[in-house]
Amino acid sequence: MRDFPGFMWRGVFASLVVVLAVGCARLEDGHGYVPEPSTLAGVVVGRDTKETIAFTLGQPGTRGIVDDLGWYYVRSDYERFLWRAPVEVDRQVVAISFDEAGVVQNVERFGLEGGRVVALTRRVTDANTQGVSFLRQLFGNFGNFDAASVFGEN
């Protein structure tokens, strides 16, 4: 059997380098939907209703657990490497709360800064923020994604 000529070894080596480089590439993925700030600027506190919000922003990903007085739009961004489990790197939440008549009371946008929940923007009619405990639970799971719990352990 003959040895490979030098140019063939270089081709095999180059192919191996390309395969290894692609295997180490970082992949980004996003899940969920959060309205753009320019779209949220069109929401008028005290005037808009659930119907106008559903038409303007679309249906929320999550609604209030006990009552339907809070709508939450959630987006999570994940980063993963080819063989590793995804890691959540960012989460944003837009919380819109309604009064009993279905009129918008509060529009708030939350994000993460250094692992802590912070209000990025807030337009409220009163000082009390409803649904904060729900948001604490939602952000409390930040970075706790475990692929083994979703896909089962081998």
Backbone hydrogen bonds, N-H to C=O, Kabsch-Sander energy under -0.5 kcal/mol:
donor,donor_aa,acceptor,acceptor_aa,energy
8,M,5,P,-0.8
9,W,5,P,-1.5
10,R,6,G,-2.0
11,G,7,F,-1.6
12,V,8,M,-2.4
13,F,9,W,-2.7
14,A,10,R,-2.6
15,S,11,G,-2.2
16,L,12,V,-2.2
17,V,13,F,-2.2
18,V,14,A,-2.2
19,V,15,S,-2.3
20,L,16,L,-2.3
21,A,17,V,-2.3
22,V,18,V,-2.3
23,G,19,V,-1.9
24,C,20,L,-1.0
25,A,22,V,-1.2
27,L,80,R,-3.4
29,D,78,Y,-2.5
31,H,76,S,-2.9
33,Y,74,V,-1.3
39,T,36,E,-0.5
40,L,36,E,-2.2
41,A,37,P,-1.8
42,G,39,T,-1.0
43,V,40,L,-1.7
45,V,43,V,-0.6
46,G,104,V,-2.2
47,R,44,V,-1.6
48,D,44,V,-2.3
50,K,102,G,-1.3
53,I,49,T,-2.5
54,A,50,K,-2.6
55,F,51,E,-1.8
56,T,52,T,-2.6
57,L,53,I,-3.3
58,G,53,I,-0.9
58,G,54,A,-0.7
61,G,72,Y,-0.9
62,T,72,Y,-1.9
64,G,70,G,-2.1
71,W,96,I,-3.1
72,Y,62,T,-3.1
73,Y,94,V,-2.6
74,V,72,Y,-0.5
75,R,92,Q,-2.5
76,S,31,H,-2.8
77,D,90,D,-2.8
78,Y,29,D,-3.9
79,E,87,V,-2.5
80,R,27,L,-2.7
82,L,23,G,-0.6
82,L,25,A,-0.6
84,R,81,F,-0.9
87,V,79,E,-2.5
89,V,77,D,-2.8
90,D,77,D,-1.4
92,Q,75,R,-2.7
93,V,110,F,-2.3
94,V,73,Y,-2.6
95,A,93,V,-0.5
95,A,108,E,-2.7
96,I,71,W,-2.9
96,I,94,V,-0.5
97,S,95,A,-0.5
97,S,106,N,-1.9
98,F,69,L,-3.2
99,D,103,V,-2.2
102,G,99,D,-1.9
104,V,48,D,-2.8
105,Q,97,S,-3.4
106,N,97,S,-1.3
107,V,123,R,-2.3
108,E,95,A,-2.7
109,R,121,T,-2.6
110,F,93,V,-3.6
111,G,118,V,-2.3
113,E,116,R,-2.4
116,R,113,E,-1.4
118,V,111,G,-2.3
120,L,109,R,-3.2
120,L,118,V,-0.7
121,T,109,R,-1.4
123,R,107,V,-2.4
125,T,105,Q,-0.7
130,Q,128,N,-0.6
132,V,129,T,-0.7
135,L,131,G,-1.9
136,R,132,V,-2.4
137,Q,133,S,-2.0
138,L,134,F,-2.5
139,F,135,L,-2.9
140,G,136,R,-1.7
141,N,137,Q,-0.7
141,N,138,L,-0.6
142,F,139,F,-1.8
144,N,141,N,-2.2
149,S,146,D,-0.9
150,V,146,D,-1.1
151,F,147,A,-3.0
152,G,148,A,-1.5
